[in-house]
């Protein structure tokens, strides 16, 4: 069993490195810039960003919303399943929604997307399948495709979550750089902890 575990670990690390390297090389820079413009135009109209996902992408969405907010882009998490039970009321027509789904076919997320669209909010899709229902509903598609997850059984999302994080981090970099977000701006949002000390220096 130890040998099998060691082999599984090495296989995952190889696949993870390959998939992250591929998404960095193949990332659609134009789509990232388009998503950034969409968000900045929404901000100019008084809008903000909502990030949503179901299952493991829910955790990615929470992180992405926090990352965006701390680097100059007002953002909040939108609970996909709660959205169809009233939580979509946090949206305004000027807002933008980022929806994350590897398959792009997650039923609960598509229900959320339907009600989001009824509010007139534009959609950015982060998905591994550019031909999915989620992608078809979006103004901008940020592809986060993997050929393998890398783990035993090839079922649990592993490489796909890494790639989603890379794509969303890339979008956050584009947004932060496009607004001239300074060290002082960062410190104002993050005054405490080790990062607060570093940003104040």
MOWOUR-V61900 format. One record per pair of residues at least 24 apart in sequence whose C-alpha atoms are under 6 Angstrom apart, sorted by sequence separation. I is the first residue (numbers start at 1). GAP is how many residues later the second one is. If there is no record, write none. Layout:
# MOWOUR-V61900
i->[I & I]
gap->[GAP & GAP]
This chain:
# MOWOUR-V61900
i->[50 & 96 & 98 & 102 & 48 & 49 & 50 & 51 & 52 & 93 & 95 & 96 & 97 & 98 & 99 & 100 & 101 & 102 & 103 & 48 & 50 & 51 & 93 & 98 & 50 & 52 & 93 & 104 & 105 & 80 & 83 & 104 & 104 & 80 & 57 & 49 & 51 & 53 & 47 & 48 & 49 & 50 & 51 & 52 & 53 & 47 & 49 & 51 & 42 & 42 & 68 & 71 & 15 & 12 & 12 & 32 & 36 & 16 & 20]
gap->[25 & 25 & 25 & 25 & 26 & 26 & 26 & 26 & 26 & 26 & 26 & 26 & 26 & 26 & 26 & 26 & 26 & 26 & 26 & 27 & 27 & 27 & 27 & 27 & 28 & 28 & 28 & 28 & 28 & 29 & 29 & 29 & 30 & 32 & 43 & 46 & 46 & 46 & 47 & 47 & 47 & 47 & 47 & 47 & 47 & 48 & 48 & 48 & 52 & 53 & 104 & 105 & 135 & 138 & 139 & 139 & 139 & 143 & 143]
